[in-house]
Amino acid sequence: MNVLQLAADKVAEPKMPALTIEHIAVHFGGLVAISDLNFVVNEGEVLSLIGPNGAGKTTAFNIITGFLKPTKGEVRYRGTSLNGLKPHQVTALGLVRTFQRTSVFQSISVFQNVLTGLHLRGRSRLWDTLLALPRERRSEEELRAQAAEILQLVGIAHRSRELAGSLSYGDQRLLGVALALAANPSMLLLDEPVSGMNASETATFMRVLDRVRGMGVTILLVEHDMPMVMGISDRIVVLNYGRIIAEGPPAAIQGNPEVIQAYLGQGAKKRARD
């Protein structure tokens, strides 16, 4: 079974809540970063979390992925509480995060980057590797095939032999997604993935996300690029000063007066339509 089939098999039908955020609050001393956060991400959907700088978006990501502990409330993934789990334990449950800055292995090839990611979740035994036992050779062949498939999925297979550090910024972000896919996620959390990209790179990235979503991977997205958010999202949650001020499909969000006033700006409604 290939990597795409494995990911697709993870999605239960009919769609049900994947990630549940219940009454999450985060206080830093006397500062309230998040006051009372409640939302659900359903299996297989793309949900975007947007808001002005300082609204609490990255804080919410840090809570979900185990980098911060909430002052109160609970985060659950497919019925399992994430409260108190460390980041690697959250990843082991299938929630894989990318960061605002590209984090690839600059001095090795694109292909070796993805292969390294696959090895990190592999089951190879040390003696099998050292002795080059048949089962290890078979495992290595399977991993190499998966690496090639992932690179094909994100559209940079033609650059597999190049050093990761030589890639354009946009292609490095795509490689970052490939590395995340190597961890075999059931849910992908993307923190400002198209920040710094030009229009062409952003369009390419959106097509890749559509393919990933087609595999059955649930996506939670933090992003400031409104045309991208409006074009890719099933639903949008809008934060301002640590609380939700709006939630719904893109059409409802771009016409919401409170959202326009708080974040999008008076000209954003027109820009999102263009």
N, C-alpha and C positions, 0 to 999 in steps of 0.2 A: 504493500500500500504506500502511495507516495505522500509527500508532505502536505499537499493540498487536500487530499482525501482525509488525512488525519485531522486537519483543522476543521474541515466541513463536518466531520463526524461529531465534533464537540457540541454542536448546536442542537438543543432540544426543540422539538416542535410539539405543540404550538409555542410561539415565543413567550417567554416569561421574564420576570425581572432577573437581571444578572447581578447588577450592583445596586445596593440599597444604602442610601445615606440618611440616617435618622437622627435628627436633633443634635447635629454636630456643632459644638462651640469651641473656639480656640481663643484663649486669652494669653497675651504676653505682658505679664505684670498688670498694669491698669489699662492696657490697650486691648480692645476687642477686635481681633482680626476677622473672626467669623462669629456671628451671633447665634443663629439657629437655622442650620442648613438641612434641608430635606429635599431629596430628589431621587429618582430611580433611573437607571440605564437598563433598557430591555435587551434581551439576547438579540444579537445580530444587527442592532441599529447603530447609527452614528449620532452621537449627542455632543453638541458643542457647549462649552462653558465659557461665556464671554463677560466682559465688563472692563471698566477703566483700570489703569494701573493702581494697585493697592486695594482692589476690590475683594481679594481673597482667593483668586483662582489658583495660583501656585500653592498657596497654603492648603487648599482643598486637595490638590494633587499629592502634596506631601503627607497629608493625613491618610489618604487612601493607600498609598504605597509604603507606609511604615516609616517614613523619615521624620514624622512628627506624631506626637500623641495628642489626641483631643482633650480638651478640658472636660467635656462631657459628650454624650451621644455614642452612637455605634455605627460602624461600617460593616456591611455583610456582603460577601460575594458567594452567590449560589448557596445561600443559607449558612455559610461559615463566617463567623465573626473574624474580622481582621484586626480588632483592637488588641494591641500588645504584640503583634507579630512584627518581626524584623523584615527589612526590605527583601532579603533573599527568600524568606518564607512566603511573602506575598507573591513574589515571582514564581515560586514553585507551584502556587495555586493556579497559575495561568495569566496573572495580571502583569504585563510587561510594559515598562515605561521608557519613553525617549525623553531627552532633556533639551533645553533651549539651545545649548551649545552642542556642536557635533562632537561625538565621542567615538571615533574609529581608531584603529591601529594604523597610524600614519605610515610607518616604515615597512609594512608588508603589503602584499598584493591584495586587490579587492577580493579575489577568490579565497585567499588565505584568511582574510578577515572573517568571512562567513563560515569557513571551515572551522576556524578557532571557536566561533560562537557555538557551532554544533557540537564540537568536542566537549565544551563546558557542560553540556547537558547529557553527554553520552555515558554509556555504562562500561566503557573499556577498562579492563584490569591492567595494572602495571606490568605484570609478568607476561600477559598476552601481548602487550605492545612491545616489550623488550625482546621477546622471543619470536615476534612476528608469526604468531600462531594463525592457523587458517581462519578461525572465527574472527580474529582481529582484522585480517586482510579483508574478509567479507564486510565487516562493519565499516572499515575505512572506505571501501568502494561505495557502500550505501550512503555514507555521509557526503562523499564527493558528489554523488548524483543529486542529493538533496541541496547541496550548496549551489550547484549549477541551476537547479530548478528555481531556487529562491531568487537568484540573480536575474534569471529570465523574467520572473514575475515582476520585479521592481524596475526592469528595463535597462539594466546596466551590464548584462552578460557580455556584451561586446568589449567591455573594459576590464574584464576579469583578471587579465595578466598585469594590469597597470598598478603602480603603487597607489595606495589609498590617498596618500598625501598629495598626489598630483591631480586628483579629481577637482572639478569645479565645485563651488560651494553647494549648488543644487544637487549634484551627483553624490556628494558626501552625505547630504541629508537622506538621499535614497539608500545609500549604503547603511546609514544608521537604522533605517526601517528594515533592511535586510538582516542586520544583526539582531534586531528585536524579533523578527520572524524566526530566526534560528533558535530562539528560546521556546518555540512552539506555543505561542500565546493563544488563549481563548479570548482575551480582551487586551487591546492595545491602547495605552494612554499616551497621547502625543502633546508635548508642551511646546507651543508655538513652532510647529514644524516648518512653516513657510516663511518665517521671519528672515528678512534679508534676501529673499528670492525675487527674481524679476518675474514678469507676467508669464513668460514662456515656461520657466521652471515651475511656477506655481500650478499652471495648467497640467504639466506632466505629473506633478505630485498628486494632484486631484485624481487623475486617471489611475495612478497606482493605488491610492486609497480605495477607489471603487473596486479594483480587482481584489484587494485584501478583504474588503467587506463581502465580496462575492464568495470568498472562502468560508464565510460564516463567522469571521472574527468581529467581535463587538468593538466599537471604537469610541473612546471619550477624548475629546479634543479641546485644548485651550488655544485660542488663536485671535489675533487682532485684525487679520485680513478679512474684512466683511464680505466681499464678493465670494471668497473661497468658502467662508462659513455658510453663507446663504445657499451656495451651490452644492455643498456636500452633505449638509445636516438633515436628519429626519426631524430632530427637535433641538431647541436651543434653550439653555438656562442662562439668565442674565443676573449677574451679581453686581451689587453696588454697596460699598461700605459694609461688606461682610454679610449681606442678606440678599435673598432672591427678590428681585423686583418684577420679573416676568419669566414666563416659561411657556413654550409652545412651538408650533411649526414655524419655519422661516417667514412665511407670509404674515403671520400674526405678529412676530417680533419686529419686523422692519416697519410695521405701521403703528407700533405701540408708542404713544406720546411720551410716556415716562422713560422708555428706553432711549428714544431720540434725544431727549433732554439730558439724560444722565451720561450717555456714552456715545451714541452714534453721531450726534450732531445733526443739524438741520439739513445738511446736504447729503447725508448718508443714505437716506431713503432712495434718492434718485440714483446714487452710485451703485447701490445694491441691485437695482433693476437693470443697469446698463450691462 
